Amino acid sequence: MKFRAKIVDAACLNHFTRVSAMIAKLAKTCTLRISPEKLNFVLSDRVASGGVSMWCELEQENFFSEFQMEGISAENNAIYLDLTAENLSRALKTAQNARALKIKLTNKHFPCLTVSIELLSVSSSSRVVTHDIPVKVIPRKLWKDLQEPTIPDSDVSIYLPVLKTMKSIVEKMKNISNHLIMEANLSGELNLKIETELVCITTHFKDLGNPPPASEDTSQERPPEQMAEVHVDIRKLLQFLAGQQVNPTRAVCRQLKGSHTFHRGAGRLSARPPWSGAQDGPGAHLTGTENYLVSNKIVHFDLLHEDVSLQYFIPALS
């Protein structure tokens, strides 16, 4: 296995730094998937056990001036590495105003991602700062648990309001309740609600719009004004909102259809599990920010910012 890449454009370097900072806020540890065309940051905690899942995708040609990699074989031309997200983010933070950044897979008694940053000094000469980030190489037999999510049909899909606005509201609600109710319908209405024995508070958003169905086969028999709702851990929702370092051009939320268990592993359904490993199908390549609500099952956030996409799954509370 071999991997080396280089960034020389300042805008690309700053953008990549922001992406790594976002990942560090969303996940303590994650998997970096390296393929000839893309980089993916993957978190695949078991949704059925209450964990969140994430799939972030970057087109390598939009970031790197040089990019070379060789996977474990010609048939399986990819590299999967487990790493601590904060270690990568902390290393890249030292790259502000850097002349160039190089990333290389090395072996220094243990596998490392070696990040070399070329900085300009006061005398206009350059100096190189090097960070060795420990990684764990994931064997081929475990790759099946780390494939791109396929998205089942949703009860409701709705465009989200400005994420900073949502974050401000949810932060205030967190002081009152530990869980939050998200309601949405096909008329472009979204409600954020908390209920306790003493108080009920609801924030209403209207005219947000709804994305078209992911497939022509998707039924739209649901009355437009009928609300689909899901209860989520408010801390997990706030972690997602607080982690946004890249302003998306579109944000969508989906409530995925209920009565199904979401898990990793192979399979194909009329409502497919998010981690089924398929590379196509409805919702596999979406643009913008959407939210997909699944009745009492799972909320799927889909964010797009030009050359970065993020899919994030939060399980519903029982």
Beta strands, then each sheet from edge to edge (+ up, - down):
strand 1: 2-7
strand 2: 29-34
strand 3: 38-44
strand 4: 53-59
strand 5: 66-70
strand 6: 79-84
strand 7: 100-107
strand 8: 111-120
strand 9: 126-134
strand 10: 136-137
strand 11: 154-159
strand 12: 179-184
strand 13: 190-195
strand 14: 200-205
strand 15: 228-233
strand 16: 250-256
strand 17: 290-293
strand 18: 298-305
strand 19: 308-315
sheet 1: 5+ 1- 7+ 8- 9+
sheet 2: 10+ 6- 2+ 3- 4+ 19- 18+ 16- 11+ 17-
sheet 3: 14+ 13- 12+ 15-
end
